[in-house]
Amino acid sequence: MADFEFGPRNVMLMIIGLVLLIFIIWMGSTYNKFVQMEEDIDGNWNEIMNQEERKFDLIPQLVNQSEQYQEFEKSTLENITALRTQWMSAGSDEERLEVSDEMGSLIDDIIITYEAYPYLQAEGPLRAVMDEMAGTENRIAYRRTKYIEAVKDYNAGIKKFPGVLVANMFGFEERENLYGSSPGS
């Protein structure tokens, strides 16, 4: 067995090997970070869609409770039912977002009517559905914020040096922020 010598050539090879090892570890770590960021974006988006679906699933309950009261405009209830049908048959996430925004305006109308008639607020089942709807809207707003932040962080990460090297090497592409820069925009 030959003795290992710390000659200049071997030291240089060790330094090159160490630098190469550090580079490979950094590249793997950066790659994994981008994969996790993409998963965060997808997870937040899926949660938004789950809550949107929950909101639209609450509509029949809201309509059933609201039908008992003549003060609610019939056209508002018909529009909400039509929007629920549109949302369920939407072909893309963008279409669902448009329908969801329209639905938000109509739900605001119902809430205004609900608040204008105190005796409706005393009605337990209607109040419970309205509370569920408000909670769902809050969860959607929270997830939209998390989604926007995740897309922003990911897009910045794949554009900044040195992350851009790994992003280009492995095909990480900029993600579209479907909400613009803030929820509801």
Buried (B, 14 or more C-beta within 10 A) or exposed (E): EEEEEEEEEEEEEEEEEEEEEEEEEEBEEBBEBBEEBBEBBEBBBEBBBBBBBBBBEBBEBBBEBBEEBEEBEEEBBEBBEEBBEBBEEBEEBEEBBBBBEBBBEBBEBBBEBBEEEEEBEEBEEBBEBBEBBEEBBEBBBBBBBBBBBBBBEBBEBBEEEEBEEBBEEEEBEEBEBBBEEEBEE
